[in-house]
């Protein structure tokens, strides 16, 4: 028996960008939570740098949607 798979939706590159933004926002939320529980100032510094990089990535992706 041969199975044929059909795409149920039309390919939308914007949907991929939106999904990437959502993933980054979830990651940012996790990092914010980790910042609250960071034990040392150096840990906070590293986490804040990661958070800033994620914000920049989100801004770059949002600009692609405009």
N, CA, C, O and CB atoms as a CASP TS submission, in Angstrom:
PFRMAT TS
TARGET T0000
AUTHOR 0000-0000-0000
METHOD Language model
MODEL 1
PARENT N/A
ATOM      1  N   UNK     1       0.844  -1.170   0.000  1.00  0.00           N
ATOM      2  CA  UNK     1       0.000   0.000   0.000  1.00  0.00           C
ATOM      3  C   UNK     1       0.896   1.243   0.000  1.00  0.00           C
ATOM      4  O   UNK     1       1.808   1.357   0.820  1.00  0.00           O
ATOM      5  CB  UNK     1      -0.964  -0.007   1.223  1.00  0.00           C
ATOM      6  N   UNK     2       0.637   2.152  -0.905  1.00  0.00           N
ATOM      7  CA  UNK     2       1.410   3.385  -1.004  1.00  0.00           C
ATOM      8  C   UNK     2       0.650   4.505  -0.324  1.00  0.00           C
ATOM      9  O   UNK     2      -0.540   4.711  -0.561  1.00  0.00           O
ATOM     10  CB  UNK     2       1.707   3.741  -2.479  1.00  0.00           C
ATOM     11  N   UNK     3       1.366   5.223   0.526  1.00  0.00           N
ATOM     12  CA  UNK     3       0.743   6.359   1.208  1.00  0.00           C
ATOM     13  C   UNK     3       1.216   7.641   0.554  1.00  0.00           C
ATOM     14  O   UNK     3       2.387   7.787   0.206  1.00  0.00           O
ATOM     15  CB  UNK     3       1.076   6.361   2.728  1.00  0.00           C
ATOM     16  N   UNK     4       0.303   8.544   0.397  1.00  0.00           N
ATOM     17  CA  UNK     4       0.661   9.857  -0.123  1.00  0.00           C
ATOM     18  C   UNK     4       0.412  10.881   0.963  1.00  0.00           C
ATOM     19  O   UNK     4      -0.651  10.926   1.582  1.00  0.00           O
ATOM     20  CB  UNK     4      -0.144  10.199  -1.410  1.00  0.00           C
ATOM     21  N   UNK     5       1.420  11.695   1.174  1.00  0.00           N
ATOM     22  CA  UNK     5       1.289  12.746   2.173  1.00  0.00           C
ATOM     23  C   UNK     5       1.048  14.074   1.463  1.00  0.00           C
ATOM     24  O   UNK     5       1.746  14.421   0.510  1.00  0.00           O
ATOM     25  CB  UNK     5       2.552  12.819   3.079  1.00  0.00           C
ATOM     26  N   UNK     6       0.084  14.782   1.927  1.00  0.00           N
ATOM     27  CA  UNK     6      -0.227  16.074   1.345  1.00  0.00           C
ATOM     28  C   UNK     6       0.013  17.156   2.375  1.00  0.00           C
ATOM     29  O   UNK     6      -0.218  16.967   3.570  1.00  0.00           O
ATOM     30  CB  UNK     6      -1.676  16.117   0.833  1.00  0.00           C
ATOM     31  N   UNK     7       0.476  18.284   1.893  1.00  0.00           N
ATOM     32  CA  UNK     7       0.641  19.415   2.799  1.00  0.00           C
ATOM     33  C   UNK     7      -0.741  19.961   3.116  1.00  0.00           C
ATOM     34  O   UNK     7      -1.526  20.274   2.221  1.00  0.00           O
ATOM     35  CB  UNK     7       1.562  20.524   2.178  1.00  0.00           C
ATOM     36  N   UNK     8      -1.019  20.068   4.397  1.00  0.00           N
ATOM     37  CA  UNK     8      -2.343  20.537   4.783  1.00  0.00           C
ATOM     38  C   UNK     8      -2.425  22.052   4.758  1.00  0.00           C
ATOM     39  O   UNK     8      -3.516  22.621   4.739  1.00  0.00           O
ATOM     40  CB  UNK     8      -2.703  20.022   6.163  1.00  0.00           C
ATOM     41  N   UNK     9      -1.277  22.699   4.756  1.00  0.00           N
ATOM     42  CA  UNK     9      -1.280  24.156   4.703  1.00  0.00           C
ATOM     43  C   UNK     9      -0.280  24.611   3.652  1.00  0.00           C
ATOM     44  O   UNK     9       0.636  23.881   3.275  1.00  0.00           O
ATOM     45  CB  UNK     9      -0.945  24.770   6.091  1.00  0.00           C
ATOM     46  N   UNK    10      -0.477  25.806   3.203  1.00  0.00           N
ATOM     47  CA  UNK    10       0.430  26.393   2.231  1.00  0.00           C
ATOM     48  C   UNK    10       1.679  26.864   2.975  1.00  0.00           C
ATOM     49  O   UNK    10       1.576  27.390   4.083  1.00  0.00           O
ATOM     50  CB  UNK    10      -0.251  27.572   1.454  1.00  0.00           C
ATOM     51  N   UNK    11       2.830  26.684   2.387  1.00  0.00           N
ATOM     52  CA  UNK    11       4.079  27.117   3.007  1.00  0.00           C
ATOM     53  C   UNK    11       4.052  28.621   3.193  1.00  0.00           C
ATOM     54  O   UNK    11       3.751  29.376   2.268  1.00  0.00           O
ATOM     55  CB  UNK    11       5.300  26.695   2.158  1.00  0.00           C
ATOM     56  N   UNK    12       4.372  29.039   4.405  1.00  0.00           N
ATOM     57  CA  UNK    12       4.372  30.454   4.737  1.00  0.00           C
ATOM     58  C   UNK    12       5.660  30.773   5.490  1.00  0.00           C
ATOM     59  O   UNK    12       5.787  30.435   6.667  1.00  0.00           O
ATOM     60  CB  UNK    12       3.117  30.838   5.581  1.00  0.00           C
ATOM     61  N   UNK    13       6.619  31.421   4.821  1.00  0.00           N
ATOM     62  CA  UNK    13       7.890  31.713   5.498  1.00  0.00           C
ATOM     63  C   UNK    13       7.710  32.629   6.709  1.00  0.00           C
ATOM     64  O   UNK    13       8.492  32.559   7.658  1.00  0.00           O
ATOM     65  CB  UNK    13       8.864  32.353   4.518  1.00  0.00           C
ATOM     66  N   UNK    14       6.695  33.481   6.686  1.00  0.00           N
ATOM     67  CA  UNK    14       6.449  34.342   7.844  1.00  0.00           C
ATOM     68  C   UNK    14       6.101  33.522   9.076  1.00  0.00           C
ATOM     69  O   UNK    14       6.451  33.901  10.193  1.00  0.00           O
ATOM     70  CB  UNK    14       5.327  35.334   7.542  1.00  0.00           C
ATOM     71  N   UNK    15       5.420  32.411   8.883  1.00  0.00           N
ATOM     72  CA  UNK    15       5.060  31.557  10.013  1.00  0.00           C
ATOM     73  C   UNK    15       6.316  31.003  10.688  1.00  0.00           C
ATOM     74  O   UNK    15       6.356  30.860  11.910  1.00  0.00           O
ATOM     75  CB  UNK    15       4.148  30.403   9.550  1.00  0.00           C
ATOM     76  N   UNK    16       7.332  30.695   9.897  1.00  0.00           N
ATOM     77  CA  UNK    16       8.584  30.206  10.474  1.00  0.00           C
ATOM     78  C   UNK    16       9.263  31.283  11.303  1.00  0.00           C
ATOM     79  O   UNK    16       9.807  30.999  12.370  1.00  0.00           O
ATOM     80  CB  UNK    16       9.526  29.721   9.376  1.00  0.00           C
ATOM     81  N   UNK    17       9.234  32.521  10.816  1.00  0.00           N
ATOM     82  CA  UNK    17       9.841  33.633  11.547  1.00  0.00           C
ATOM     83  C   UNK    17       9.076  33.867  12.847  1.00  0.00           C
ATOM     84  O   UNK    17       9.684  34.073  13.897  1.00  0.00           O
ATOM     85  CB  UNK    17       9.857  34.926  10.681  1.00  0.00           C
ATOM     86  N   UNK    18       7.770  33.836  12.782  1.00  0.00           N
ATOM     87  CA  UNK    18       6.945  34.022  13.974  1.00  0.00           C
ATOM     88  C   UNK    18       7.229  32.913  14.992  1.00  0.00           C
ATOM     89  O   UNK    18       7.336  33.180  16.189  1.00  0.00           O
ATOM     90  CB  UNK    18       5.441  34.040  13.599  1.00  0.00           C
ATOM     91  N   UNK    19       7.350  31.688  14.524  1.00  0.00           N
ATOM     92  CA  UNK    19       7.657  30.568  15.420  1.00  0.00           C
ATOM     93  C   UNK    19       9.031  30.749  16.064  1.00  0.00           C
ATOM     94  O   UNK    19       9.210  30.448  17.245  1.00  0.00           O
ATOM     95  CB  UNK    19       7.604  29.232  14.650  1.00  0.00           C
ATOM     96  N   UNK    20       9.993  31.236  15.294  1.00  0.00           N
ATOM     97  CA  UNK    20      11.332  31.476  15.845  1.00  0.00           C
ATOM     98  C   UNK    20      11.283  32.554  16.920  1.00  0.00           C
ATOM     99  O   UNK    20      11.943  32.438  17.953  1.00  0.00           O
ATOM    100  CB  UNK    20      12.313  31.884  14.728  1.00  0.00           C
ATOM    101  N   UNK    21      10.505  33.599  16.677  1.00  0.00           N
ATOM    102  CA  UNK    21      10.348  34.668  17.672  1.00  0.00           C
ATOM    103  C   UNK    21       9.732  34.104  18.944  1.00  0.00           C
ATOM    104  O   UNK    21      10.180  34.421  20.046  1.00  0.00           O
ATOM    105  CB  UNK    21       9.473  35.821  17.115  1.00  0.00           C
ATOM    106  N   UNK    22       8.725  33.284  18.800  1.00  0.00           N
ATOM    107  CA  UNK    22       8.064  32.701  19.971  1.00  0.00           C
ATOM    108  C   UNK    22       9.032  31.821  20.761  1.00  0.00           C
ATOM    109  O   UNK    22       9.034  31.848  21.991  1.00  0.00           O
ATOM    110  CB  UNK    22       6.835  31.881  19.541  1.00  0.00           C
ATOM    111  N   UNK    23       9.852  31.043  20.054  1.00  0.00           N
ATOM    112  CA  UNK    23      10.843  30.205  20.751  1.00  0.00           C
ATOM    113  C   UNK    23      11.848  31.071  21.512  1.00  0.00           C
ATOM    114  O   UNK    23      12.206  30.764  22.650  1.00  0.00           O
ATOM    115  CB  UNK    23      11.587  29.292  19.743  1.00  0.00           C
ATOM    116  N   UNK    24      12.293  32.143  20.881  1.00  0.00           N
ATOM    117  CA  UNK    24      13.241  33.037  21.542  1.00  0.00           C
ATOM    118  C   UNK    24      12.614  33.716  22.756  1.00  0.00           C
ATOM    119  O   UNK    24      13.278  33.901  23.775  1.00  0.00           O
ATOM    120  CB  UNK    24      13.748  34.089  20.559  1.00  0.00           C
ATOM    121  N   UNK    25      11.342  34.085  22.652  1.00  0.00           N
ATOM    122  CA  UNK    25      10.669  34.709  23.786  1.00  0.00           C
ATOM    123  C   UNK    25      10.530  33.740  24.954  1.00  0.00           C
ATOM    124  O   UNK    25      10.642  34.145  26.111  1.00  0.00           O
ATOM    125  CB  UNK    25       9.298  35.221  23.368  1.00  0.00           C
ATOM    126  N   UNK    26      10.288  32.475  24.666  1.00  0.00           N
ATOM    127  CA  UNK    26      10.238  31.465  25.725  1.00  0.00           C
ATOM    128  C   UNK    26      11.612  31.298  26.377  1.00  0.00           C
ATOM    129  O   UNK    26      11.725  31.170  27.596  1.00  0.00           O
ATOM    130  CB  UNK    26       9.748  30.115  25.161  1.00  0.00           C
ATOM    131  N   UNK    27      12.641  31.302  25.546  1.00  0.00           N
ATOM    132  CA  UNK    27      13.996  31.189  26.077  1.00  0.00           C
ATOM    133  C   UNK    27      14.340  32.406  26.939  1.00  0.00           C
ATOM    134  O   UNK    27      14.989  32.274  27.977  1.00  0.00           O
ATOM    135  CB  UNK    27      15.011  31.041  24.929  1.00  0.00           C
ATOM    136  N   UNK    28      13.902  33.590  26.502  1.00  0.00           N
ATOM    137  CA  UNK    28      14.146  34.819  27.275  1.00  0.00           C
ATOM    138  C   UNK    28      13.451  34.740  28.629  1.00  0.00           C
ATOM    139  O   UNK    28      14.015  35.149  29.644  1.00  0.00           O
ATOM    140  CB  UNK    28      13.655  36.066  26.494  1.00  0.00           C
ATOM    141  N   UNK    29      12.239  34.220  28.646  1.00  0.00           N
ATOM    142  CA  UNK    29      11.514  34.081  29.908  1.00  0.00           C
ATOM    143  C   UNK    29      12.269  33.157  30.870  1.00  0.00           C
ATOM    144  O   UNK    29      12.356  33.424  32.069  1.00  0.00           O
ATOM    145  CB  UNK    29      10.091  33.540  29.654  1.00  0.00           C
ATOM    146  N   UNK    30      12.806  32.078  30.325  1.00  0.00           N
ATOM    147  CA  UNK    30      13.583  31.145  31.146  1.00  0.00           C
ATOM    148  C   UNK    30      14.837  31.833  31.695  1.00  0.00           C
ATOM    149  O   UNK    30      15.183  31.660  32.864  1.00  0.00           O
ATOM    150  CB  UNK    30      13.974  29.892  30.322  1.00  0.00           C
ATOM    151  N   UNK    31      15.502  32.599  30.862  1.00  0.00           N
ATOM    152  CA  UNK    31      16.719  33.289  31.314  1.00  0.00           C
ATOM    153  C   UNK    31      16.376  34.322  32.384  1.00  0.00           C
ATOM    154  O   UNK    31      17.112  34.461  33.361  1.00  0.00           O
ATOM    155  CB  UNK    31      17.437  33.973  30.122  1.00  0.00           C
ATOM    156  N   UNK    32      15.273  35.047  32.216  1.00  0.00           N
ATOM    157  CA  UNK    32      14.870  36.013  33.260  1.00  0.00           C
ATOM    158  C   UNK    32      14.668  35.305  34.599  1.00  0.00           C
ATOM    159  O   UNK    32      15.068  35.817  35.645  1.00  0.00           O
ATOM    160  CB  UNK    32      13.567  36.754  32.850  1.00  0.00           C
ATOM    161  N   UNK    33      14.054  34.145  34.560  1.00  0.00           N
ATOM    162  CA  UNK    33      13.841  33.364  35.781  1.00  0.00           C
ATOM    163  C   UNK    33      15.177  32.936  36.384  1.00  0.00           C
ATOM    164  O   UNK    33      15.355  32.955  37.602  1.00  0.00           O
ATOM    165  CB  UNK    33      12.966  32.126  35.488  1.00  0.00           C
ATOM    166  N   UNK    34      16.108  32.551  35.521  1.00  0.00           N
ATOM    167  CA  UNK    34      17.429  32.146  35.998  1.00  0.00           C
ATOM    168  C   UNK    34      18.202  33.334  36.574  1.00  0.00           C
ATOM    169  O   UNK    34      18.981  33.170  37.513  1.00  0.00           O
ATOM    170  CB  UNK    34      18.228  31.503  34.861  1.00  0.00           C
ATOM    171  N   UNK    35      17.990  34.519  36.020  1.00  0.00           N
ATOM    172  CA  UNK    35      18.648  35.718  36.553  1.00  0.00           C
ATOM    173  C   UNK    35      18.185  35.974  37.986  1.00  0.00           C
ATOM    174  O   UNK    35      18.982  36.326  38.855  1.00  0.00           O
ATOM    175  CB  UNK    35      18.349  36.954  35.659  1.00  0.00           C
ATOM    176  N   UNK    36      16.894  35.792  38.217  1.00  0.00           N
ATOM    177  CA  UNK    36      16.348  36.006  39.566  1.00  0.00           C
ATOM    178  C   UNK    36      17.002  35.087  40.592  1.00  0.00           C
ATOM    179  O   UNK    36      17.140  35.455  41.759  1.00  0.00           O
ATOM    180  CB  UNK    36      14.834  35.784  39.567  1.00  0.00           C
ATOM    181  N   UNK    37      17.399  33.905  40.165  1.00  0.00           N
ATOM    182  CA  UNK    37      17.957  32.911  41.085  1.00  0.00           C
ATOM    183  C   UNK    37      19.476  32.770  40.974  1.00  0.00           C
ATOM    184  O   UNK    37      20.066  31.878  41.583  1.00  0.00           O
ATOM    185  CB  UNK    37      17.312  31.572  40.835  1.00  0.00           C
ATOM    186  N   UNK    38      20.102  33.649  40.197  1.00  0.00           N
ATOM    187  CA  UNK    38      21.561  33.571  40.029  1.00  0.00           C
ATOM    188  C   UNK    38      22.246  33.832  41.368  1.00  0.00           C
ATOM    189  O   UNK    38      21.828  34.697  42.137  1.00  0.00           O
ATOM    190  CB  UNK    38      22.056  34.592  38.956  1.00  0.00           C
ATOM    191  N   UNK    39      23.279  33.087  41.625  1.00  0.00           N
ATOM    192  CA  UNK    39      23.963  33.171  42.922  1.00  0.00           C
ATOM    193  C   UNK    39      25.069  34.223  42.947  1.00  0.00           C
ATOM    194  O   UNK    39      25.333  34.822  43.989  1.00  0.00           O
ATOM    195  CB  UNK    39      24.546  31.825  43.280  1.00  0.00           C
ATOM    196  N   UNK    40      25.709  34.447  41.816  1.00  0.00           N
ATOM    197  CA  UNK    40      26.831  35.378  41.814  1.00  0.00           C
ATOM    198  C   UNK    40      26.610  36.492  40.794  1.00  0.00           C
ATOM    199  O   UNK    40      25.869  36.317  39.827  1.00  0.00           O
ATOM    200  CB  UNK    40      28.140  34.636  41.516  1.00  0.00           C
ATOM    201  N   UNK    41      27.256  37.639  41.014  1.00  0.00           N
ATOM    202  CA  UNK    41      27.149  38.729  40.041  1.00  0.00           C
ATOM    203  C   UNK    41      27.661  38.324  38.651  1.00  0.00           C
ATOM    204  O   UNK    41      27.144  38.784  37.634  1.00  0.00           O
ATOM    205  CB  UNK    41      27.923  39.944  40.540  1.00  0.00           C
ATOM    206  N   UNK    42      28.667  37.471  38.621  1.00  0.00           N
ATOM    207  CA  UNK    42      29.188  37.023  37.326  1.00  0.00           C
ATOM    208  C   UNK    42      28.147  36.188  36.585  1.00  0.00           C
ATOM    209  O   UNK    42      28.006  36.315  35.369  1.00  0.00           O
ATOM    210  CB  UNK    42      30.483  36.209  37.517  1.00  0.00           C
ATOM    211  N   UNK    43      27.419  35.337  37.304  1.00  0.00           N
ATOM    212  CA  UNK    43      26.339  34.559  36.685  1.00  0.00           C
ATOM    213  C   UNK    43      25.283  35.487  36.106  1.00  0.00           C
ATOM    214  O   UNK    43      24.811  35.278  34.988  1.00  0.00           O
ATOM    215  CB  UNK    43      25.700  33.597  37.710  1.00  0.00           C
ATOM    216  N   UNK    44      24.911  36.513  36.866  1.00  0.00           N
ATOM    217  CA  UNK    44      23.913  37.487  36.395  1.00  0.00           C
ATOM    218  C   UNK    44      24.400  38.205  35.137  1.00  0.00           C
ATOM    219  O   UNK    44      23.637  38.451  34.202  1.00  0.00           O
ATOM    220  CB  UNK    44      23.599  38.517  37.502  1.00  0.00           C
ATOM    221  N   UNK    45      25.690  38.531  35.142  1.00  0.00           N
ATOM    222  CA  UNK    45      26.274  39.237  33.998  1.00  0.00           C
ATOM    223  C   UNK    45      26.170  38.389  32.731  1.00  0.00           C
ATOM    224  O   UNK    45      25.770  38.881  31.675  1.00  0.00           O
ATOM    225  CB  UNK    45      27.747  39.596  34.280  1.00  0.00           C
ATOM    226  N   UNK    46      26.531  37.120  32.845  1.00  0.00           N
ATOM    227  CA  UNK    46      26.474  36.215  31.692  1.00  0.00           C
ATOM    228  C   UNK    46      25.035  36.044  31.220  1.00  0.00           C
ATOM    229  O   UNK    46      24.760  36.094  30.021  1.00  0.00           O
ATOM    230  CB  UNK    46      27.085  34.843  32.046  1.00  0.00           C
ATOM    231  N   UNK    47      24.126  35.844  32.157  1.00  0.00           N
ATOM    232  CA  UNK    47      22.719  35.662  31.800  1.00  0.00           C
ATOM    233  C   UNK    47      22.134  36.924  31.175  1.00  0.00           C
ATOM    234  O   UNK    47      21.350  36.845  30.230  1.00  0.00           O
ATOM    235  CB  UNK    47      21.907  35.266  33.030  1.00  0.00           C
ATOM    236  N   UNK    48      22.513  38.083  31.701  1.00  0.00           N
ATOM    237  CA  UNK    48      22.023  39.338  31.119  1.00  0.00           C
ATOM    238  C   UNK    48      22.551  39.520  29.695  1.00  0.00           C
ATOM    239  O   UNK    48      21.842  40.030  28.827  1.00  0.00           O
ATOM    240  CB  UNK    48      22.439  40.538  31.996  1.00  0.00           C
ATOM    241  N   UNK    49      23.783  39.107  29.462  1.00  0.00           N
ATOM    242  CA  UNK    49      24.341  39.187  28.106  1.00  0.00           C
ATOM    243  C   UNK    49      23.558  38.264  27.165  1.00  0.00           C
ATOM    244  O   UNK    49      23.240  38.646  26.039  1.00  0.00           O
ATOM    245  CB  UNK    49      25.854  38.807  28.108  1.00  0.00           C
ATOM    246  N   UNK    50      23.251  37.055  27.632  1.00  0.00           N
ATOM    247  CA  UNK    50      22.463  36.131  26.816  1.00  0.00           C
ATOM    248  C   UNK    50      21.087  36.706  26.528  1.00  0.00           C
ATOM    249  O   UNK    50      20.582  36.609  25.410  1.00  0.00           O
ATOM    250  CB  UNK    50      22.331  34.774  27.512  1.00  0.00           C
ATOM    251  N   UNK    51      20.488  37.302  27.545  1.00  0.00           N
ATOM    252  CA  UNK    51      19.166  37.902  27.375  1.00  0.00           C
ATOM    253  C   UNK    51      19.217  39.030  26.351  1.00  0.00           C
ATOM    254  O   UNK    51      18.320  39.148  25.517  1.00  0.00           O
ATOM    255  CB  UNK    51      18.635  38.426  28.719  1.00  0.00           C
ATOM    256  N   UNK    52      20.241  39.847  26.405  1.00  0.00           N
ATOM    257  CA  UNK    52      20.388  40.943  25.447  1.00  0.00           C
ATOM    258  C   UNK    52      20.540  40.416  24.023  1.00  0.00           C
ATOM    259  O   UNK    52      19.976  40.983  23.087  1.00  0.00           O
ATOM    260  CB  UNK    52      21.592  41.814  25.815  1.00  0.00           C
ATOM    261  N   UNK    53      21.298  39.338  23.856  1.00  0.00           N
ATOM    262  CA  UNK    53      21.468  38.743  22.526  1.00  0.00           C
ATOM    263  C   UNK    53      20.135  38.217  21.994  1.00  0.00           C
ATOM    264  O   UNK    53      19.842  38.348  20.806  1.00  0.00           O
ATOM    265  CB  UNK    53      22.508  37.603  22.572  1.00  0.00           C
ATOM    266  N   UNK    54      19.340  37.630  22.864  1.00  0.00           N
ATOM    267  CA  UNK    54      18.030  37.130  22.451  1.00  0.00           C
ATOM    268  C   UNK    54      17.131  38.296  22.037  1.00  0.00           C
ATOM    269  O   UNK    54      16.426  38.211  21.031  1.00  0.00           O
ATOM    270  CB  UNK    54      17.370  36.316  23.592  1.00  0.00           C
ATOM    271  N   UNK    55      17.156  39.374  22.804  1.00  0.00           N
ATOM    272  CA  UNK    55      16.350  40.551  22.452  1.00  0.00           C
ATOM    273  C   UNK    55      16.750  41.091  21.082  1.00  0.00           C
ATOM    274  O   UNK    55      15.894  41.473  20.284  1.00  0.00           O
ATOM    275  CB  UNK    55      16.504  41.654  23.520  1.00  0.00           C
ATOM    276  N   UNK    56      18.057  41.120  20.815  1.00  0.00           N
ATOM    277  CA  UNK    56      18.530  41.594  19.516  1.00  0.00           C
ATOM    278  C   UNK    56      18.060  40.669  18.397  1.00  0.00           C
ATOM    279  O   UNK    56      17.664  41.135  17.328  1.00  0.00           O
ATOM    280  CB  UNK    56      20.063  41.699  19.508  1.00  0.00           C
ATOM    281  N   UNK    57      18.102  39.359  18.639  1.00  0.00           N
ATOM    282  CA  UNK    57      17.622  38.399  17.638  1.00  0.00           C
ATOM    283  C   UNK    57      16.128  38.586  17.378  1.00  0.00           C
ATOM    284  O   UNK    57      15.683  38.548  16.231  1.00  0.00           O
ATOM    285  CB  UNK    57      17.902  36.955  18.098  1.00  0.00           C
ATOM    286  N   UNK    58      15.361  38.786  18.442  1.00  0.00           N
ATOM    287  CA  UNK    58      13.917  38.998  18.276  1.00  0.00           C
ATOM    288  C   UNK    58      13.664  40.260  17.468  1.00  0.00           C
ATOM    289  O   UNK    58      12.832  40.259  16.561  1.00  0.00           O
ATOM    290  CB  UNK    58      13.210  39.091  19.649  1.00  0.00           C
ATOM    291  N   UNK    59      14.376  41.340  17.789  1.00  0.00           N
ATOM    292  CA  UNK    59      14.203  42.596  17.049  1.00  0.00           C
ATOM    293  C   UNK    59      14.550  42.420  15.571  1.00  0.00           C
ATOM    294  O   UNK    59      13.860  42.949  14.699  1.00  0.00           O
ATOM    295  CB  UNK    59      15.075  43.704  17.665  1.00  0.00           C
ATOM    296  N   UNK    60      15.630  41.668  15.291  1.00  0.00           N
ATOM    297  CA  UNK    60      16.034  41.431  13.916  1.00  0.00           C
ATOM    298  C   UNK    60      14.961  40.636  13.157  1.00  0.00           C
ATOM    299  O   UNK    60      14.645  40.933  12.005  1.00  0.00           O
ATOM    300  CB  UNK    60      17.377  40.688  13.880  1.00  0.00           C
ATOM    301  N   UNK    61      14.416  39.629  13.827  1.00  0.00           N
ATOM    302  CA  UNK    61      13.367  38.826  13.175  1.00  0.00           C
ATOM    303  C   UNK    61      12.081  39.635  12.993  1.00  0.00           C
ATOM    304  O   UNK    61      11.408  39.503  11.970  1.00  0.00           O
ATOM    305  CB  UNK    61      13.076  37.556  13.999  1.00  0.00           C
ATOM    306  N   UNK    62      11.740  40.456  13.961  1.00  0.00           N
ATOM    307  CA  UNK    62      10.548  41.283  13.828  1.00  0.00           C
ATOM    308  C   UNK    62      10.702  42.270  12.664  1.00  0.00           C
ATOM    309  O   UNK    62       9.732  42.566  11.966  1.00  0.00           O
ATOM    310  CB  UNK    62      10.271  42.040  15.141  1.00  0.00           C
ATOM    311  N   UNK    63      11.903  42.767  12.461  1.00  0.00           N
ATOM    312  CA  UNK    63      12.146  43.684  11.350  1.00  0.00           C
ATOM    313  C   UNK    63      11.938  42.970  10.015  1.00  0.00           C
ATOM    314  O   UNK    63      11.506  43.591   9.044  1.00  0.00           O
ATOM    315  CB  UNK    63      13.574  44.268  11.431  1.00  0.00           C
ATOM    316  N   UNK    64      12.240  41.676   9.957  1.00  0.00           N
ATOM    317  CA  UNK    64      12.023  40.917   8.721  1.00  0.00           C
ATOM    318  C   UNK    64      10.542  40.781   8.387  1.00  0.00           C
ATOM    319  O   UNK    64      10.174  40.618   7.223  1.00  0.00           O
ATOM    320  CB  UNK    64      12.651  39.534   8.838  1.00  0.00           C
ATOM    321  N   UNK    65       9.701  40.848   9.407  1.00  0.00           N
ATOM    322  CA  UNK    65       8.263  40.699   9.170  1.00  0.00           C
ATOM    323  C   UNK    65       7.623  41.979   8.624  1.00  0.00           C
ATOM    324  O   UNK    65       6.532  41.945   8.057  1.00  0.00           O
ATOM    325  CB  UNK    65       7.568  40.290  10.458  1.00  0.00           C
ATOM    326  N   UNK    66       8.311  43.094   8.802  1.00  0.00           N
ATOM    327  CA  UNK    66       7.722  44.388   8.380  1.00  0.00           C
ATOM    328  C   UNK    66       7.904  44.636   6.919  1.00  0.00           C
ATOM    329  O   UNK    66       7.471  45.670   6.409  1.00  0.00           O
ATOM    330  CB  UNK    66       8.330  45.536   9.154  1.00  0.00           C
TER
END
